Amino acid sequence: MDDERYMGEALQLARRAVGKTSPNPMVGAVIVKDGHIVGRGWHQKAGTAHAEIHALNEAGPLAADATIYVTLEPCSHTGRTGPCTEAIIRAGIKKVVVAMTDPNPLVAGTGLELLRKAGIEVIEGIMALEAAQLNESFIKWITTGLPFVALKAAMTLDGKIATRSGHSRWITGPEARLFVHSLRNQYDAILVGIGTVLADDPELTARLPEGGRNPIRIILDSEARTPLTAKVVTDGQAKTIIAVTPRAPDERIEALRKAGAEVLVLPECEKRVALPALFKLLGSRMITSVLVEGGSAIHGAIIDAKLGDKLYWFVAPKIVGGGCAPNPVSGQGVSTMEEAILIEDQIWQQVGADFLLIGHFSNREGRNVYRTCGRIG
């Protein structure tokens, strides 16, 4: 169908802005007249012109009596830019085809209503699932106030994340590690525990051949043990937030702040930083997505609290053995197999010599949000 073909083109344009538009969604637009594309556009950065405006500018006078395909409902309110609905009406567009309505309460169908009142034909729901998948982080954040949380782990074929001595470099191959850097480029923040910082002194940056956006680095560090010489404190490559509990010594907190890190003192739960409080605070700061590269304790805490939305799970074709070698998830766990958390929307792919499972947690708190936005619920 032509509608799906042109909407597919708009989705491809939207994907060009991966990692660049947060806290705004990624949006693409295509203007078609007499069977030809006369205008293309995508939202390139928060605070700049929206996809529809770019497409209208390219189309110019040809926009009159044309059809515009947009991956997300055109906005009807004035934020950092003007409402796109008014621009569409002024341009003389005769038909608007959208993939999905905007879950933002400031829009939520009002844009489409204004277009219909102006006599413009509106069609909804073309490739809605694909559009919702593209903006799953935005959908979760704008409807709940909480960031979209993805867990990344790498384990051997026998389920180990390190050997019995604690050695873990490298479980996966270079292709898988490059994939992880591409994920860091997509997510607003990356979260690890103090154990990772002490053991590996990681940079936690997106080191891609073509460059990339470094995520905000978040360290769970109950007692403020992060060394003042750690790369996440000294390298200046990205903002670093260290989340501590009230048990952290005041002098350590002050030293880390003087060194350039932001230190957040948060409530504790079982002698650890309370993750619900942390994620609520991050969401209030317009951090829409968090990639968790933690160890088994952090993964277990997030899974137990139903705070995870998605996972990227690498399996390397290696066996290390050892009854004491650590596995990817600890925490409380479940009592019976019937309580096991299912992984939905599974995608398996090979990355170099390794295998990657991408999926969503069936018990995620924001699960029902996706039903109204095109996602499988």
N, C-alpha and C positions, 0 to 999 in steps of 0.2 A: 504493500500500500504506500501511496505517496506520503501520507501523513507520517507513517513510521520512518520512512526514508529521510524526510526532512528533519524530523525530531531527532533521529539518530545523528544527523549532522550537527544539530544544536548541542547534543550531549557531548559529542567529540570536542566541540569548541569549549564547552564548560570545563572539560578535563584539562585543558591547557593551564588552568589556574590552580592546579593541585598545590596545596601548601602556601597559597598566596592571598587568599581572601578572608581568612578568619578575622573576626567572628562572623563575617557574612557568609552566605552560601555560595557555592560555585554555580554560575548560571550561564547558559549559552542561548543565543537567539539567531534565527535565520529568517530572512524576509524573501518570500517567493512571489513572483508575478509572471503570469503567462507561462508557467512551467519552468522558469529560470530563477536561480538564486540571484537576487540583486543586492542583498545586504547581509553581512555576517557580523557577529559581535559576541564578546564574552566579558563577564565581569573580571577585571584583572587585579584589583586590589581594593580592600575596604576603604571607603571614603572617596573613591573615584567613580566615574560614570558606570552605570549598570549596562548589562549586555544589550538591552533593548535600545539604549541611546546610541551605542556604537553601531548597531545594525542600521538604525534609522539614519544616522549620519552618512553611512556608506551608501545607502539606497538613495538618499536625497529625494527628488521629486517622484522617483519611481515607487516610493512607498505608498502613494495614493492608490486606493482600490486593491492593494496587495494583501497577502496573508503573512502573518508573522507567527513563527513557531518558537515558543519559549519553554525552557525546561522547568521554570518555576513561575507561578502567578506573578504578573507585574505588580510592583508596589503601588500603593495608593496613598501613602503618607510621605511627609517631608522629613527626611533625616539629614544626613550629611549631603545628600543629593535630592533633587526634586522628584516628585512622583512620576513613574514611567507611564502610568495610565493616561495622564494628561498629554504626554508627548505622543503616545500612540494615537489618541483621538485627534490631536492637531495635525498629525501627518496624514490623516485620511485612510488609515488601515481599515479594511472592510471585514477582516476575519482574524481572530486570535485563537491559536491552538496551544494549549498548555499541557505539560506532562502532569503536574500536580499543583494543588493549591498550596499557598504559603502557610506553614504552621505557625508563623509569627503572629501572635494575637493582635498586633497592630495592622495586620493585613487580613489573613484568615477569610478569604472569600470576598472581601469588600472591593478589591481591585477588579475582579471579574464582574461583580455587580455593576460597578461604574461603567465598565465597557459595554455591558448589555444595555444599560440605560441610554448610552450614547448611540444605540442602534447597531453596534458591532456584533457580528456572530461570534460566539465563543464555544469552543469544544474543549472538554477536559478529559484527562485520563489517558492520553496517548503516551505509552512507555512510562507509566507512573512508577512501576517497580524499579526500573533502571535509574530514574531520577531520584527516587528516595535512597537507593543504595549509594548514589554519588554523594549525597549530603546527609548521611546518617549521623555524623557528628553534630551538624547544625540542628537537625531535627531533635535529637536528644537534649541538647543544651537549651534551645529556645523554648521547649515545652516543659522542661523540668527544672531548669536552672543549674543542672549538674553536667559536668563534662562527660563525653563519651569515653569509656575506658576500655582499652585493648591490652590484652596480656600477650607478651611475646616470650617464648621459651624455646630452648634447643636441648634435645636429649639424644642419647644413644638409643640403639635398637632395644636394649634391655632397660630403658627408662632411667638412665643416670644423667645428671647434669655436671658431674665431676667424678674423678676417680676416688678411691678410698683415701688418697693423700690430699685430696682437695684440688688437684690439678684439672683445669678445664679449658685450656687454650690449645688447639681449637676443637670444639665438637663438630662444627659444621665447616664447610669449605668456603672459599672466597666468594663464590656466587651468592651463597646464602647471606654472607656478611654484607655484601653490597646491597642485597634486597632490604636488609634491616636499615641500612643508611637511607634508603629511599623512604622507608616508613618514618624515620625520624624527620625527614623533610616534610612529611605530610601532617604530622601531629603537632599540636601547639606546645606540648610539654612531654618530657620523658621523666619517668620516676624510677629510682632505684633505692636500695637500702644502704645503710652505712657499711654493711659487710662488703658490698661490691666496691665501695670507694676505698676501704682499707686494703682489700685484697688486690685490686687491679689498678687503682688510680686512673679511672677511665676519663676520657674527654667528653663522651656523651654528645657528640656533634654529628651532623650529617655530612660525612666526607664523601661526596659524589664527584665523579670526574667533571661534571658540568657545573659544579658548585651546588648550592642549596641553602635552605633556610635552617639555621640551627634552632632546635626547640629550647624552650625554657627548661632548665635542669632542676629537678626536685629531688632532694635527698631526705629520706626518712632516717632521722638520727635522734633518737629519744634523749640522749644525754650529751648532745653537741660534741661528739668525738671526731668530727671531720677535721683532718689536719689542715692547718693554715697554709701548708705547702701543696695541698691537693690541687690537681689541674682544674677541677671545677670551681675552685676559689680563685686561682691565680691567672688562668690563661686569658681571661677577658673575651672568650669566644661567644659566650651567651650568658644571659642572666641566670643566676643560681639562687634557688630558694631552699633553705635548710629548715625542715619541719622538726621541731623539738617538743618535748613535754616540759611541764613545770619543774621536773626533776633536774633539768639541765643547769649546770652551774652558771651563774650570772656572768662570771669573768670569761667563760668560754663563749657565751652568746655575744658579749661585747667585742671580743677579739675577732670573731667571725664577721661581725658587722663592719668592723674597722677594716677588715681585709677585703671587703667588697661584696660579701654575700648578704642576701636578705634572710633574716632568721624569723620564723613564725613560731610562737609559743602556743601550742594547741592542747586541748584536753587529751588525756590518755585513756586507753582501754587495755587492760591486762598488761600494763607497763610498756605499751607501745603507743605511738601517735594514733589518735582516733581517726581512722580513714574517712568516715562519713563527714566529720567536721572539716577535714582537709579538703575534700572534694567540693563541699558546699562553698567554702571560701574561694577555691579556684574558679568555680563557676561564676561567682559574683564578680570576679576579675576578668570576665569574658575569655577565660581559657576554656575552649569548647571541647578539647580532646586531650587525652593523656595516654601515652604509650608506656606500659609498665614493663620494665626489663629487670624484674626483681628476682630474688632467689625463692626457694620453696616456701619460706615463712610469709613473705609478702604475697605471693600468689595464693597461698592458702587463706590468708586473712581476707583478701578481696573476694575470693570465691565463697568463703563461708558467709560473708556479709552481703552477698548478691550484688556486688558493686561492679562486676565486670560485664561488658557488653559483647566483646568480640575477642577472638584469640588468633594468634599466628603461631602455630606449633610445628617446629622443625624436628624431623626425625633423621638422624644420621645413620648410615649403614655401618655402625660400629658396635662392638660389644666390649664393655670394660669389666663387667662382673663386680663382685664385692658386696657382701651383705651390708656393709656400713657406708657404701657410696651413696651420696644424696640423690633424691629424686626431685622432680619439678614442683611438687605441691605437698605441703604439709598441712598445718591447720587442724581443725577439729575433724573434718571429713564427715562422712555419712555412716549410718549404722547398718543399712541394708542396701542391697543392689538396686532395689526398687526406688531408693532415694537418690541414686546417682544422677548427676546433672547431665542432661543430654546436650549434644552440640548440634545445632540446626544449620541449615543452609550450607552444607559442607562443600568445600572445594578442595580437591587434592591436586597438587601440581609438583612437578620435579624441578628443583632449582640446583643446577650442577649435579653433584652426586647425591644430594640430600632430597628429602621429601618434605613438603609443607602442607599442613592442614589449615585452612582458613574457615572459620565458622563463627556462629553466634551462640551465646549461652541461652539455653531454653528458660532459665529462671531469672533472667535479667529484669531488674525493676522497671525499666522503661519499655518492656516488651510490647505492651498494648499500644504505645505511641505509634508504632510503625504500621499498625493496621489501617489507620486513617491516612497514612502518608504513602501507601503503595507497597510497604514491606510485607513480607510473609509474616503473619503473626501467630 
